[in-house]
Amino acid sequence: MHFQLSEEHLMIQKAARDFAQNDLKPGVIERDDHEKFPAEQVKKMGELGFLGMMVDPKYGGGGMDTISYVLAMEEISKVDASASVVMSVNNSLVCWGLQEFGSEEQKQKYLMPLAKGEVIGAFCLSEPEAGSDATSQHTTAIDMGDHYVLNGTKNWITNGGTASTYLVMAQTDAAKKHKGINAFIVEKGMPGFTVGPKEHKLGIRGSDTHSLMFSDVKVPKKNRIGEDGFGFKFAMKTLTGGRIGIASQALGIASGAYELALAYSKERKAFGKTISQHQAIQFKLADMATEIDAARLMCLKAAWLKDRHEDYSTAAAMAKVFSSEVAMRTTIEAVQIHGGYGYVKEFHVERLMRDAKITQIYEGTSEVQRIVISRAILG
Ligand code: COS
């Protein structure tokens, strides 16, 4: 075992850091303020290969490992978590799921443009009454022979308005419970598919979150992913990898806030010396640095297991629950270290504190992660 990043990993980390500082930082406060989707920046992310990092180059991706993805997610999330959630959903929930379980035809038609970042995707599992209890799908997909007919509503869909390709879970045979759920590729513009109003959120306000409505939407059978009844397994397997993405997003939010607090503490003077010379601040910084280091190791371990094709579900759940809670604690302390300045927008840390909260909720709440972990250790 060694803890050293390869030359290639360091190059990817630097490319992500440069992109975040040069392209995402300018305007990040205004985008948050006006709930403005970072369209130009997402386009550039696609051109730089950040939207299909782990996809096989033959399908237009970067052919990189999950460790590279964690490193890039951390750097981008330090600056703009609204942009990094687009990256996480597109890479982990959409591209990975299609590469792993899609047919060759689906990969050629849908994965290729998604991996190149020419279009973006959305993952549609949550419903008004199905969040953590994901088996309780009310959206239906009736089998009509050569096509399915979809009816229902999805909630809280990241990239809901801007995506072109939607992976939608729906119940085909309620008697079979979760074994009757299917996953479908739905295109924007299919008759009967409408995008509902945009959500106005506490954090990640630049990201585009919508409800979606399906009213007698005809989806060709060739757009079903995997065998009949594979939809719930598809969602669970895909979300397991997604949790590494959100864990690294949380890690980035925490390390971004920590770096700002550290720099500020060396400049700001109180009682005749910089606040970094006061033990009250030193101990806060020491705790932040320790927890961030632990969160980073957990994210990298989950990624390493995934790259080795070993079981990573418990490691991903542990990384997500820990990193998201570190993000919350760290950002609260970063605001505290900044004092009154921390409470105003110009210093970035209040935004990071608001952004941190969602990482404890989406892609499996902290409570769901604890269910996954406790089942793994108790059997
Ligand atoms: N990978 C593969 N299969 C999995 C899996 C995983 N990580 N987790 C569960 N499954 C499978 C189980 O093996 C089981 O299959 P079989 O019936 O063939 O044995 C099936 O899925 C149902 O699993 P289980 O009985 O554990 O379902 P529960 O209803 O108890 O739910 C939780 C388990 C709570 C862990 C699951 O529903 C979950 O993760 N919920 C949160 C969903 C979520 O993240 N929502 C956010 C939406 S996206 S922002």
Boltz pocket constraint, residues with backbone or C-beta under 6 A from the ligand:
constraints:
  - pocket:
      binder: B
      contacts: [[A, 123], [A, 125], [A, 126], [A, 131], [A, 132], [A, 133], [A, 134], [A, 135], [A, 156], [A, 178], [A, 232], [A, 233], [A, 236], [A, 237], [A, 239], [A, 240], [A, 313], [A, 361], [A, 362], [A, 363], [A, 364], [A, 365], [A, 368], [A, 371], [A, 372]]
      max_distance: 6.0
